[in-house]
Amino acid sequence: MTIRDLRNHGGEVLDAVMRGEGMTVTRQGRAIAELRPLRGRGVRIETLEKAFKGCPTVDYSGLVADMGEILDLSL
């Protein structure tokens, strides 16, 4: 996108970046900058606890036993 597009449509451009799109800004046909979303800052443990509340627990020994029936776990 050109600098003019960025200036005239800045809000729309930033909305697209927030959705995960990357953009290259050009001046006189030459790339001069990139706009990209920032890397996530992680998720708070409270958010994860709320999201997974009520999910069944995993019996890891049973899981390994089941996998042992299908896969060669000696590798």
Secondary structure, DSSP 4 states (H G I P E B T S, - for coil): -BHHHHHHTHHHHHHHHHTT--EEEEETTEEEEEE-PPPP----HHHHHHHHTTPPP--HHHHHHHHHHHS-TT-
